Amino acid sequence: MPVFPELSLLIVVMMMAVPVWFRLCVHVCRAGRSRVRRAGDSCLRAVLVVVLSVSGALGAMGALAACSRGGDDVRGGGGPSASAVSASATASPTVDLPADQAAAREAALAMPAPQKPENMDENSSEGAIATATYFVQLYPYVYATGDLEQWKSMSRQDCLFCNSVITNVKELHESGGWRDPWAQTVVQSGYSDPGPGSEYSRVDIAFDRDTTYTYDGTGGEPEVAEPHSYTVIIFAMKYTDGHWIIRAGQVE
């Protein structure tokens, strides 16, 4: 004896209605096909919508009936859960890198963080310049290792320049890539107090950098960027809670 006789009756009625709808729509489609081909396509799509709608309704009713019988497993046979399938689909394959690239990646990941200047937490122009210099020296480190802890701790959350580096580093390392460590030397620096109506100091850092090699982790050839002299980054900075914070950065 069904648990819901009304539900059973509704299912029977809907199943009987599907063939009638189907024949009616097909008849209309055939009658109009010689005149307007697109109209026939629309009719066939209407048939498909009706069939899918009824099938979905039947499936939902079946699930309700299963629940009324005591909560049977609707996944059927203990198959993999949706989360397990999703995890399997998004897992990236392991790539066997050439020996030289595997060694280069290991060396990049082991790169030590740059040494912090002793005066970088001073509330002075020297402290601001020391902080900006250290921030610039962190740039090769985060690309080589993927370690963004220090970079984030020195950046405001709304710093577009800082966040662009965070995004690029994450994407590179999550795909198995890295950038070989490279040397860059600060050649000039400058400091300006906040102007009228501003609370941010300006610090200019000019530096030279060596050639960089960026690997995507697939074993292919690296992307090479030629050495560059006198790159200038202008920082907007503010002294807060005992240290300097980067509010913005602009490469000249």
Secondary structure, DSSP 8 states (H G I E B T S, - for coil): --S-HHHHHHHHHHHHHHHHHHHHHHHHHHHHHTT-HHHHHHHHHHHHHHHHHHHHHHHHHHHHHHHHTT---TTSSS---HHHHHHHHH--------HHHHHHHHHHHT-------TTTTSSSHHHHHHHHHHHHHHHHHHHHH---HHHHHTB-TT-HHHHHHHHHHHHHHHTT-EE----EEEEEEEEE---TT---EEEEEEEEE--EEEE-SSS---EEE--EEEEEEEEEEEEETTEEEEEEEEE-
